Amino acid sequence: MKKRILVSPLDWGIGHATRCIPIIRELIKHNFEIILSSSGRSEVLLRKEFPDLQFISSKGYNIKYSKDGRMMIWRMFFQIPKIVLGIIQEHKNLKKIIKEYKIDAVISDNRYGMWNSSICSVFISHQIQIKSPLFSNFINQINHFFLKKYTECWVPDCNKNKLSGELSISSESSIKYIGTLSRLKYRKTKKEYDICFLISGPEPQRTILEKIATDNLIKWETKSCIILGKPEEEYDKTIGNCEIYSYLNAKELNTILLKSKIVVCRSGYSTIMDLEKLKLEAIFIPTPGQKEQEYLAEYLEKQGICFYQNQKDFDLTKSLLKSKEYSGFKNFGESETDWNKLFKIFEE
């Protein structure tokens, strides 16, 4: 009889969902029965990628982000009670789901309440050490309190030569470094687009980045494109030399990115893993106030891989000139996941 596994990614942007896609594909290949659970744009994306899988809609934490990056930490701090209540509620809901759907195991990508002591519970995160300008010890105590509730924590990175830098450092036995995750595949491709803006992340910052991209590229003289990261919409249009897509599935996105000379995007970790997989060059614009993205952008710049600029100072022409001094992800190295070894936990 097939083991039934619930996969549930967080809905802050679509990165948590996209990096679960290769895991879901491999679980299906290994003859597990998969049920998906998420909300918002993550739900829309997963429904499109896996239309034949059973889906359970679930509530997110309903976090409100600030337009002013300087206020982000305070806005997040005052929403901690709401986040904790959301975690408690999803933990209660999971008990009902396990009983009703006969779930044998759960894989949670950054949803802290999706664990149950009666079944194997796996947590996916690259943030074992959370970066925060304030209350860092307090936030990490909360983080590790919940991590210990899970059977294992899968870190999508390598034990050595870390793509995530200090974020994923840990010596705990329950932490497993599983290699980087991407739904995309590299192949040698002729370049057609001078610039590709890849828009992602939670609102309102996603829309702010979209405006920056549109303002720059609709007047650009050479061929370019913008991918808006809005799976709930379906349209494409061309303005001047710029192609604009509301959303592309994995195959389409794979093709467009490989055809792009340089990608301008957020420094979210899921995006970084995709760039590494495709050996691309990039310019980062970290989401204002998201210390994780700011850290990753600075870390990869110090490694000589990618140039970055803060959103308020962004200048496309200057960024393109500076980016020539960086290598991109061509020589970073690849990592492979041992799926047979990883999935043994579900057979025990």
Summary of the structure (lengths in Angstrom):
residues: 348
radius of gyration: 19.6
end to end distance: 14.2
largest distance: 59.6
contacts: 1127
relative contact order: 0.13
helix: 39%
strand: 17%
